[in-house]
Amino acid sequence: MYKEILQHIDNIQVWPVISFVIFFMFFLFLLLWAFTVDRNFIREMSELPLEDGTHSTQPSKTSSL
């Protein structure tokens, strides 16, 4: 029943292609961002959940990426 209904919709074959292109472009953008992002930004964001709101003047003991 559903197959017959979907076959009568005009240009239904283009929607899977559009979905794939959006999916591919999104992950391509994320991959590009992951390789071009500043490593200091990644380190700061990874340490953010561990901070208690006070600023320390001591250097970080974590190794650099």
N, C-alpha and C positions, 0 to 999 in steps of 0.2 A: 504494500500500500504506500509506504513512504517513498519507496524507490520510484513509483509511478508519479507521485506528486513532485518529487525533485527533478525528474526528467522534463517536466513541463515548464519549469522556471527558465526564463531566458537568461543566457550568459551565466549559468550556474558553474560552468567549468573554470571560470576565471577566479573565483573566490579561493580555491586551494592555492593557486599560484600567488595571489596577493598575500595570503597568510604566510606562505613560506618566505616570500621576500621580506616581509616585516620581521619575521622571526630571525632570518639570516642577518639582516642589517642591524638588529638590536644586539646580537651576540658579536658581530663584527665590531661594532662600536665599543662594546665592553672590553673586547680583546685589545683593541687599539688604546683605549684608556688605561688598561692595566699595564701596558708596556711603556706608556709615556708619562704616567703620574710620577710626581716627585717622591722619592723614597722617604724623605723627612716627613711628608704628609702622612704616608702610610704608617710610619712609626708613631707619630703623634696620635693618630686615630686608634692604633692598637693599644696604646697606653691610656687612653681616655677613660675606659671603664675602671681602671685601677686607681685613678686619682680620687682623693677625698676632698678636694676643693682647696687645699692649701698649696702654695707654691714653694717648691724646694729650691734652694740655691746650690745644692750638691749636684755634680754631674751624674747623668744616668749611668747605671752599671750594666745596661743592656748593650750587647754588641751591635754595631751598625750593620745594616742590611747590605 
